[in-house]
Amino acid sequence: MKNSNDLVMKRLTLLFFVLSAVFVEAQTIGKKNQQAIISLLASQEKCWNDGNIEGYMSGYWNSDSLKFITKTGITYGWKPTLEMYKEHYPDKVAMGTLDFDDIRMIKMNGKTIFVMGKWTLQKTTGQVGGRFTLVCKKMKGEWKIVIDHSS
């Protein structure tokens, strides 16, 4: 009987998570907030393409609690993330041309939005790209990226 109860509990738990995801996705994001986040990403894109890493980083939460996640691990904090970018992209040529697209958003609550998208980086050596997920929070009237997972 214990196995039967475990199976029922697993199914109920799965159902709970599925319904929660549907409910969260069903919440609407106001146009003003959507536009603010699109503007944040557009600003990052422009700064990157201008060779301005510091400007690009202005979209991130300037805090030791910022998390930047890649396949190689997690970088904690704004300054270490900036240093990581500078190490990997020392100049405009190394940075290439960045493009974000296929942006989708899910409202988590009134001050948190989950953002998904695709990034493409055109470099002289070829094109690379992947997907990203961001957790953006509205702080002091501005949207900032608090968690970035890019792969």
Secondary structure, 3 states (H helix, E strand, C coil): CHHHHHHHHHHHHHHHHHHHHHHHHHCCCCHHHHHHHHHHHHHHHHHHHCCCHHHHHCCECCCCCCEEEECCEEEECHHHHHHHHHHHCCCHHHHCEEEEEEEEEEEEECCEEEEEEEEEEEECCEEEEEEEEEEEEEECCEEEEEEEEEC
